[in-house]
Amino acid sequence: MMTIIAATDFSILAENAVEYAAAIAKHKNARLILFNSFVIPFHAANTLLPASSIQALMIENEIRLLERSFSLSYAYQIEVGHECAFSFIEDELKEVIHKYKAELVVLGMPKKTLEQDLWGNTTSFAIKNLKLPVLAVPINARFEGTKRVLFACDVLRGLSKKVLARIKEVAVDLDAHIEIFNVDQKLEVLRSEDEHSSVVNTLDDGLDGITYYYKNVKSITVIREIEKEIKEFQADLLIMVPKKYGFWANIIHRSKTRVMASGLDIPLLSIPL
C-alpha cells in the first residue's frame, strides 16, 4: 500500500494541504500519515515555565494530531496514522519518511513574498533535500479531479526514463491530458531538426500509450513563460524536476522549481531525478 505523508502545523494553509492529501489517499487507496513537528511556542520559550507545563503542551499537541487523524479517517474512509516529533520539521522529516517508506510528501504552498524568495521555506527545503516527490498545495486548491497537467522541463538537457515513467503514471492515474512545455533560453541558437526529432522520439518512447502535447517556446524569462502557460493551458497541476547544483553553483543559481513553490494557484509536484 502506498504511503503519503502530510505535514501540518495546524495553520489554515497546512490543513488545506492535509485535506488535499486525504483526498489523494482515498483516490489511490493509500495510507496517510499526519506529521507534526512540535516546537515550543515563542511566548512559552521566553518564560520560566516548569517542565510539567512544557510536557502538558506536548501532550495537548499530540492529542490534537490524534483527533485530526480520527476525523480524516472517518471523513475519507482511509487509513490514517500520525507521527509527532519535538524538533524542527527540517530535522525530522527524513526520519519519518524512512520509517514509513513514504512515496509522497504533501506540504502547503505559501504565498510569494520577498522573504520566501530570499530564504525559502519548509516546502522549498523539502523539494531541495528529499529524494521522493513533493506536492506543494496552495491554500485554495481542492482535489476534485485533475484533468490538465503541465510538465515544465528543459527537454534539450535530456529527460530520464524514470521521470517520464512517473509522468505517464500520473496521466493514467488521473486520466489527464499532458502538455510537455519547454522554454528554450538560447534565443540565438537554431536547433537542428535532428535535435528536436530526438526529443520527440524520447517523449514518444517514454509516454507510449498516452496522449500528450509538446510545446516549445523561445524566451529568457522561463518562470514568466511557465506562469503564462499555466493560464493558457488551464492546467490543474504543474510538474517540474528540480536541477541539482554543486556547492558554488548553488550559491549563484536558484532552482526554478523551488522558486515556483510559492504563489501559484495550482499544486506543484516536484519529481527528483
N, C-alpha and C positions, 0 to 999 in steps of 0.2 A: 504493500500500500504506500502510495506517495505521501510524504510528509511536508507540510507547509508551515513555516514559522512566521508569525505576525508579531512584530514588536510594538508595544504600546506603553505610553506614559500617561494614558487616560485623558489626553488632550482631545479636542474635537477632531483635529487633523488625524491623529493616530487611530482614534476609534473608528473613523470612516474607513481607514485602510484595513482595520480589523474586519469590519463588515464586508468589505470587498474580498478579503482573503477567505472569509467564511463562505461566501457565495461561490468562489472558485473551488473550494474544497468540496462543496456539495456537487458542483458540476463534474468534478473529476473523481468523486468518491474517495477523497483523500482525507488524511488525518490533519487536524490543525493544532498547532502548539502556540499558545499565547506566551509571549516572553516579556517580562517587565524587569528592567534593571533599576533597582531602588537606590536612590541617592537621598541622604538625609536633607530635608528642606533647608534652604539657606537660613531662614529665621531660627530654625532649631539648632543648626550647626553653630550659630553665633551666641548661643545661650548655654548656661551651665546645667543642661538637663541631665538627670540621673540616668544610669544605664537602663533602668527599668522602663523609663519613658521612651527611650530610643527603641528598645525591644518592642514596646507596645505599638509604635509607629510601623515597625517592620511587619508585625503580625497583622495589623489593620490593612496594610498594603497587600499582603498575600491573600487575605480573606476577600478583598475586593477583586483580585485577579481570579480567585476560585469561583466567585459568584458570576463573574463575566463569562467564564468558561462554561458553567452550567447553562446560562441563558442562551449562549450561542449554540450549544449542543441541542437544546430543546427547539430553538427557532429554526435551525437549518437541518436538523436531524443528521448531524455528523458527529464523529468522534473528536472531542476537544480536550486537550491536556493543557497544563500550564507549567511554567518554569519561572522562578523568581530568583534573581541574583542581587546581591547587595554591593554593587560596584557600578562603574560606568559601563554603558552598553557596549562601547567600542572594545572594552576589555573582555567581555563575557560572551559576545555573540558567536564568535568562532567555536567556543566550547559547547554551546548549546546546539549549534549546527552539527558538530561532530557527534554529540551524544545521541541525537535523534536521526542522524543520517538524512538530514533535510535536503530537499531538491529545489526549494524555492524560498526566498525570504521576501516578505511584503512589508513595506515601510510607507509612512506618509511622505508626500512630496510638499515641502514648504514653499511659500511664495518667494518670488525672486526679490532679493534685496542686495544692496551693495555688500553688506556683511557676508551674506551667503556666497556671493561671487568671489570675495577675497579669501575667506577662511573655510568655506564648505560647510557641511552639516553631517549629521549621522548617516543620512541616505547617501550622500556623495562618498563618505568614508566606506560604506558597505560596498558601493559599486567599485571603488578602487581596490579594496583589500580582500573581498570574498571571492572564492573560486566557484561560485554557483550563481545562477540567475537571481537578479534582484529586481523586484517590481516596485516602482515608486508610484504612489497613488495620490493624486491631488484631491483637495477637500470636497469637491463637488462631483467626483467621479462615482458612478454606480455600475456594477456588473450586471448588465441587462442584455447580454449577448453582444459579443464583439464581432463585427462583420467586415470591417475595413482596417487592415493592418499595414502600416507604413514601415518598411525596413530601410532605414537611412544608413548608408555604408559607403566605403571607398572601394568600389569593385576592382579598380585597377591595381590596388595593393594586394588583391587576392582574397578569396573567400574560402574558409576552411570547410571541409565536408561536415564537420561536427556542427558548425553554426548553421549551415544550410539544412541539415537534418532537423535541428530544433525549429527553424522557421517553418519547415514543412509540417512538423508535428503540431505547431500552433495553428497553422492553416486548416489542417484536417480536423483537429480537435474542436475548433470554433466554427468550422465551415465558413471560413472568412476569405475575402478577396485580399490578395497580397500585392503590394507595389514595392519593387526594389528601386530605391531612389539614390542616385549618385550625384554628388556635386564635384565637378572637375575644376580644381582651383588653378590649374596650369593653362591659363587662357591662351598663351602664345603657342602652345604645343598642339599640333594637329595629330590627333590619334589615328593610327592606321586602321584600315578596315579589318585587318587580321587581328589587331588587338581587341577591338570590340567584338569580333566574332568569337574570339577565345572566351571573353566574358560571358557572352550569351550561351555558349556551349557548356561552360561551367555551371551556369544557372539552370540550364535545361537538365543537366545530369543530376544536380543536387535536389532540384524541385520537381523531378519527374512524377507525374500523376496529379499535379495540382495546376490550377490556372493562376498565372501571375503576370503582372505588368512590369516592364523595365523602363525607367525614365532617367535620362542623363541631362544635366544642365551644367553650363559653364558659369562659374561665379567665384569671387574671392570671399564672399560673405556666406560661409557654409551654414551657420546657425540660422541666419535670417532666411535662407532658402528652405531649410527644413521646416521652420515655423510656417512659412508661406505654403509649402506643400501639404502640411497637415490640414490646413484650411481648404485648399483646393481639392484634395483627395477625400476630404471629410473623414479623416482617419479616427478610429476609436482607440487605437493603440499604436504607440511608437516603439519600435525595436531598434536598439543600437548595440554595437560591440565596442567597448572601451579599448583604446590603444594603451599599450604598456610602454612607458618611457624609462630610460636609465636615470640615475641619480641626478646628474646635471641637467639633462633634458627635461626632467620632471619639474625642476625649478623654473624653467623658461616656459614650458608648454602647460596648458590646461586642457585636460581631456574634454572634448566636445560633449561626450556622453555625460560627464559629471556636471558640465555647465547646463545641460538640458534638464538635469534632475531637480529643477525648481522652476516654478512659474508656469508650467504647462496646464492646459485644461483637460488633457487626456493622460492616462497612465503611460509610464515609460518602463519597458522591460529591457534590462541590461543583461546581455549574454556574454560571459567572459570567453576569451579564446582558450 
